[in-house]
Amino acid sequence: MKRCGWVDLKDEQMIKYHDNEWGNAVHDDDKLFEILSLEIMQSGLSWKTILHKRNYFREAFQNFVINQVKLMDNQVSTLLNNKHIIRNRLKIEAIINNAKIISNMQQVDGSFNDYLNTNLDELIKSKFQNRSYDSINAEKYLSLEMSKKMKKDGFKFIGPVVMHSFMQAVGTINGHEQFCDFR
């Protein structure tokens, strides 16, 4: 079986993640939030590092239940002392902030999933309707514009690289390499 080049074929956890999770559509708000948070934590690091710490992140961040994470402002110091997770204050504070933004969004507009889908649909229609495009430039455009939109809406630590990785992880963009059997 052929897999994407980033998969360490000696690492069972990486293989399972690639084969069973990465690139599959996700619609649950808490799961979307978890993936976004892990992509934030991954900035500047390898995905393998984050994946191997994922259960520690889940424990530290209340299983990424949005309505619990939004209340964790007073736990930043504890999180910064947790040797099992990435102890970056900006990333930790961004995750808590983003939980608050998503929670407010859920109360006002519905769901985080709807927010993502609506904004992506609008970006696609405004840029690509009745035009041909190559997928690489489209992915770059969507990642850049979606990260701008999310920053404007109050999200933190959301740059185009984090956004692109997130959209690949949740199946919005097919990131599997051409030769990969999971494409």
MOLINBEL-V802907 format. One record per residue. N is the residue number from 1. PSI is psi in whole degrees, 0 to 359 (NA if undefined). D_CENTER is the distance of its C-alpha to the mean C-alpha in Angstrom with 1 decimal. Layout:
N,PSI,D_CENTER
N,PSI,D_CENTER
This chain:
1,134,26.5
2,134,24.6
3,165,21.0
4,150,18.8
5,339,20.1
6,350,17.3
7,123,18.1
8,109,20.7
9,355,23.3
10,0,24.9
11,104,21.9
12,324,21.8
13,319,18.5
14,318,16.8
15,312,18.9
16,318,18.1
17,311,14.3
18,312,14.9
19,328,17.6
20,344,16.4
21,306,12.6
22,125,10.9
23,356,11.3
24,142,12.6
25,135,12.2
26,133,10.6
27,348,12.3
28,128,12.6
29,315,11.4
30,321,11.2
31,318,9.3
32,317,6.6
33,318,6.9
34,311,7.1
35,317,4.1
36,317,2.5
37,318,5.9
38,324,6.3
39,323,4.7
40,313,7.0
41,330,9.5
42,342,9.6
43,121,10.9
44,0,14.4
45,176,14.4
46,150,14.3
47,326,11.8
48,317,15.0
49,314,15.4
50,315,12.2
51,319,12.8
52,346,16.4
53,2,15.6
54,317,13.1
55,326,16.1
56,320,17.1
57,317,13.9
58,316,14.3
59,315,17.9
60,326,17.4
61,37,15.0
62,41,17.0
63,23,14.9
64,32,12.2
65,114,14.7
66,312,13.9
67,348,17.7
68,319,18.3
69,326,15.8
70,343,17.0
71,14,20.4
72,14,19.6
73,321,21.0
74,2,24.0
75,7,22.2
76,315,20.8
77,318,23.8
78,316,23.5
79,322,20.0
80,340,21.2
81,1,23.9
82,107,21.9
83,351,22.6
84,348,20.1
85,175,16.9
86,122,15.9
87,66,18.3
88,114,17.2
89,315,18.3
90,320,16.2
91,316,12.9
92,313,14.3
93,326,15.7
94,318,12.7
95,315,10.9
96,315,14.3
97,314,14.7
98,327,11.5
99,319,12.7
100,316,16.0
101,313,14.9
102,318,13.2
103,314,16.4
104,319,18.6
105,317,17.0
106,321,17.7
107,327,21.2
108,312,22.0
109,351,20.2
110,259,19.2
111,161,15.6
112,320,12.1
113,314,12.1
114,318,15.3
115,311,14.1
116,311,11.4
117,316,14.1
118,313,16.9
119,321,15.6
120,318,14.6
121,316,18.0
122,319,19.8
123,317,18.5
124,314,19.5
125,320,22.8
126,331,23.6
127,322,23.1
128,356,23.8
129,130,26.2
130,25,29.4
131,151,28.3
132,155,27.6
133,156,24.8
134,147,23.4
135,328,19.9
136,314,19.0
137,324,20.0
138,317,18.4
139,316,15.0
140,316,15.6
141,310,17.0
142,318,14.2
143,315,11.6
144,310,14.2
145,322,15.4
146,322,12.2
147,322,11.3
148,315,15.0
149,315,15.0
150,321,12.3
151,317,14.2
152,326,17.3
153,4,16.3
154,353,15.8
155,151,12.2
156,154,12.3
157,36,10.9
158,88,9.1
159,178,11.0
160,329,11.2
161,314,10.2
162,316,6.8
163,317,6.6
164,314,8.4
165,319,6.5
166,312,3.4
167,328,6.8
168,314,8.5
169,324,6.7
170,10,7.4
171,8,10.6
172,322,10.9
173,133,12.1
174,102,14.2
175,358,13.5
176,137,16.2
177,157,19.1
178,322,22.4
179,350,24.2
180,133,21.6
181,349,23.1
182,3,19.8
183,NA,19.5
